[in-house]
Amino acid sequence: MITLVIWQSTLAGLATVVGALIVIAFGRPGERLLAVLLGFAGGVMTSVVVLDLIPSALDYGSVLATIAGFILGLIFMLTLDIIISFLPGNSSSDYVSDSSRLLKMGYLIAAGIALHDLPEGIAIAVGYSAKESLGLLIALSIGLHNIPEGMATAAPLVMGNMTRRGIILICLIISIFTPIGACLGLLLTAISGHFICILLALAGGAMAFIVKNELIPESYRRHPNYARLGFLWGIMLILLLGLMHH
């Protein structure tokens, strides 16, 4: 079972790279397409937080542990946001400022998704520990929503003029976190469910921060109506995947 868990969690993680390749293949997205992509990722992440991460965290631990993990996730991303703001390369010119802001958003999304992928890997392992078919369903659903997450990571990086090789490398690094999480999940299922609770809630806080501070404002700045459309599609996708679970 261990080999199966690691193999499938690796494939689910690599779906992030597939999303990035889609964006790279079609070139630099237009304003409306970027608004849809970012809005879509916002809808996906919001739904995952509300319908998946927080309820799952509550299943594995107490309300207090879930709240603590969620707040830690917010603090983690706020700290990361501040650190990235001080990175060299920022300029007062409008063009570079716009490029730097997009790169910063791409880095934040990448970090948040990587953090998110740890508990996703754990979820695959936990699912397999409960029932093999459940583990497979979780791996499939994670793989599916990792594609738009890869697109959400690549889109601002492409707009920020990062090289294709750099974008693919970042997404490859992100993809590694899913099998790492799966290995961690196999270990934690033998110890305690409280670790899983905190990790799930922490990922929820990180995702909530990214949606509120990065994805929604940036997608609305590109095109409000297309941003709303993308957000709605993102929610519908996760609801559809939820129905597939049942």
C-alpha positions in Angstrom: 0.0 0.0 0.0 2.9 2.4 0.8 4.2 2.3 -2.8 0.7 2.9 -4.2 0.1 5.9 -1.8 3.5 7.5 -2.8 3.0 6.8 -6.5 -0.5 8.3 -6.7 0.3 11.3 -4.4 3.3 12.0 -6.8 0.9 12.0 -9.8 -1.6 14.2 -8.0 1.2 16.7 -7.2 2.5 16.7 -10.7 -0.9 18.0 -11.9 0.4 21.4 -10.7 3.0 21.2 -13.4 0.4 20.3 -16.0 -1.5 23.5 -15.1 1.6 25.6 -15.5 2.4 24.0 -18.9 -1.1 24.8 -20.1 -0.5 28.5 -19.3 3.0 28.4 -20.8 1.8 26.7 -24.0 -0.8 29.4 -24.7 1.6 32.2 -23.9 1.0 35.3 -21.8 -2.7 35.4 -20.7 -4.8 38.4 -21.6 -6.4 40.6 -18.9 -9.8 38.9 -19.1 -8.3 35.4 -19.2 -6.1 36.2 -16.2 -9.1 37.6 -14.3 -10.9 34.3 -15.0 -7.9 32.1 -14.0 -7.2 34.0 -10.8 -11.0 34.2 -9.9 -11.2 30.5 -10.7 -8.3 29.7 -8.4 -9.9 31.9 -5.7 -13.2 29.9 -6.0 -11.4 26.6 -5.9 -9.3 27.6 -2.8 -12.3 29.2 -1.0 -14.4 26.0 -1.5 -11.5 23.7 -0.5 -11.1 25.7 2.7 -14.8 25.9 3.6 -15.9 22.5 2.4 -12.8 20.4 2.9 -9.9 21.7 5.0 -11.9 23.1 8.0 -14.5 20.3 8.2 -11.7 17.7 7.9 -9.6 19.5 10.6 -12.6 19.4 12.9 -13.0 15.7 12.2 -9.4 15.1 13.4 -9.3 17.5 16.3 -11.0 20.0 18.6 -12.4 23.4 17.6 -9.6 25.1 19.6 -6.9 23.2 17.7 -8.6 24.0 14.4 -8.8 27.8 15.3 -5.2 27.8 16.4 -4.0 26.1 13.2 -6.0 28.5 11.1 -4.6 31.5 12.8 -1.0 30.1 12.5 -1.7 29.7 8.7 -2.7 33.4 8.5 0.3 34.5 10.5 2.6 32.3 8.3 1.4 33.9 5.1 1.4 37.4 6.5 5.0 36.9 7.6 5.9 35.5 4.1 4.1 38.5 2.5 6.2 40.9 4.5 9.5 39.0 3.7 8.7 38.9 0.0 8.0 42.7 0.0 11.6 43.3 1.1 13.1 41.1 -1.6 15.5 43.0 -4.0 14.3 43.9 -7.5 11.4 46.2 -6.5 11.4 49.5 -8.4 9.3 52.7 -8.3 8.6 52.6 -12.1 5.0 51.6 -13.0 6.0 48.8 -15.3 8.5 47.1 -12.9 6.1 47.7 -10.0 3.4 45.8 -11.8 5.8 43.0 -12.8 7.1 42.8 -9.2 3.6 42.7 -7.8 2.7 39.8 -10.1 5.9 37.9 -9.2 5.2 38.4 -5.5 1.7 37.1 -5.9 3.0 34.1 -7.9 5.5 33.3 -5.1 2.9 33.6 -2.4 0.5 31.4 -4.3 3.3 28.8 -4.8 4.1 28.9 -1.1 0.5 28.6 -0.1 -0.1 25.7 -2.6 3.0 23.9 -1.4 1.8 24.3 2.2 -1.7 23.1 1.1 -0.2 20.1 -0.7 1.3 18.7 2.6 -2.1 18.0 4.2 -3.4 16.9 0.8 -0.8 14.2 0.7 -1.7 13.4 4.3 -5.4 13.1 3.2 -4.4 10.6 0.5 -2.6 8.5 3.0 -5.4 8.7 5.5 -7.9 7.9 2.8 -6.0 4.8 1.9 -5.6 3.8 5.5 -9.4 3.9 5.8 -10.3 2.4 2.4 -8.4 2.0 -0.8 -11.2 3.3 -3.1 -11.5 6.4 -0.9 -7.8 7.1 -1.2 -8.0 6.8 -5.0 -10.9 9.3 -5.1 -9.1 11.7 -2.9 -6.0 11.4 -5.1 -8.1 12.0 -8.3 -9.9 15.0 -6.9 -6.6 16.5 -5.6 -5.0 16.0 -9.0 -7.9 17.7 -10.7 -7.8 20.8 -8.6 -4.0 21.0 -8.6 -4.3 21.7 -12.4 -6.0 25.1 -11.9 -3.7 25.8 -8.9 -0.7 25.3 -11.2 -2.4 27.6 -13.7 -2.9 30.2 -10.9 0.7 29.9 -10.0 2.0 30.2 -13.6 -0.3 33.0 -14.8 1.1 35.8 -12.6 4.7 34.5 -13.0 4.3 34.6 -16.8 2.9 38.1 -16.6 5.8 39.0 -14.3 8.2 37.9 -17.1 9.7 34.9 -15.3 11.4 32.3 -17.6 9.5 29.2 -18.6 12.2 27.1 -17.0 11.9 29.0 -13.7 8.1 28.6 -13.7 8.3 24.8 -14.3 11.0 24.5 -11.7 8.8 26.2 -9.1 5.8 24.0 -9.9 8.0 20.9 -9.7 9.1 21.9 -6.3 5.5 22.5 -5.3 4.6 19.0 -6.6 7.1 17.3 -4.3 5.1 18.4 -1.3 2.2 16.0 -2.0 4.2 12.8 -1.8 6.1 14.3 1.2 2.7 14.9 2.8 1.7 11.3 2.0 4.8 9.9 3.7 4.1 12.1 6.7 0.5 11.0 6.6 1.5 7.3 6.7 3.6 8.1 9.8 1.0 10.3 11.6 -1.9 7.9 11.1 0.1 5.6 13.4 0.6 8.3 16.0 -2.2 10.8 16.5 -4.9 12.6 14.5 -4.2 15.9 16.3 -1.2 16.6 14.0 -3.5 16.2 10.9 -6.0 18.6 12.5 -3.5 21.4 12.9 -1.9 20.9 9.4 -5.3 21.0 7.7 -6.4 24.1 9.6 -3.0 25.8 9.0 -3.4 25.2 5.2 -6.9 26.6 5.5 -5.6 29.8 7.0 -2.9 30.1 4.4 -5.4 29.6 1.6 -7.8 32.1 3.1 -5.1 34.7 3.3 -4.1 34.2 -0.4 -7.7 34.5 -1.6 -8.5 37.6 0.5 -5.2 39.5 0.0 -4.0 38.4 -3.4 -6.4 36.4 -5.7 -9.6 38.4 -5.3 -8.1 41.9 -5.4 -5.9 41.1 -8.4 -8.6 39.3 -10.4 -11.0 42.2 -9.8 -8.4 44.7 -10.9 -8.0 42.8 -14.2 -11.7 42.5 -14.9 -14.5 42.4 -12.2 -17.1 40.5 -14.2 -14.7 37.9 -15.5 -13.3 37.6 -12.0 -16.8 36.8 -10.6 -17.3 34.3 -13.4 -14.1 32.5 -12.7 -14.8 32.5 -9.0 -18.2 30.9 -9.6 -16.7 28.2 -11.9 -14.1 27.4 -9.2 -16.8 26.9 -6.6 -18.9 24.7 -9.0 -15.8 22.5 -9.8 -15.2 21.7 -6.1 -18.9 21.1 -5.5 -18.9 18.7 -8.5 -15.9 16.9 -7.1 -17.6 16.7 -3.8 -20.6 15.0 -5.4 -18.2 12.6 -7.1 -16.9 11.6 -3.6 -20.5 10.5 -2.7 
